[in-house]
């Protein structure tokens, strides 16, 4: 069984993330969405909320693709998370050249730690390349329309969270 790991903060999950998840699901038998517990980033949504949004969105994708997709919170090294879930492939989404420079360094470090875990880069679809969770939150916070960037369910959760 080929197991892939797609890590991120997913605060919140965007249509760009969903696009990469859909395409990554066609490459593996099980796709684990690694939800990073990154206290330094100060996420808008707590871990349980982010996991719940991912599970809700991925249930639909799992049915569509026939691939098991699960959410897995982690706070350790990415390569250790890959070991924990049995992943042999790490999936990383790219939006721009700037993403590649950072990701290139990460691949080098991960390969130094374990050269049996491969990293696969998937470019976000052109219509999703500009989407970043940070910008989605800022637009929503300033009462802008983010419906082009997130699913309706995530949009509702963003609006509810930011109206408090």
Secondary structure, DSSP 8 states (H G I E B T S, - for coil): --EEEEEE--TT--HHHHHHHHHHHTT-SEEEEEEE--GGG--SS-HHHHHHHHHHHHHHHHHHH--EEEEEEE-S-HHHHHHHHT-SEEEEEE-SHHHHHHHHHHHHHHHHH-TTSEEEEEE--GGGTT--HHHHHHHHHTT---TTTS-HHHHHHHHHHHT-
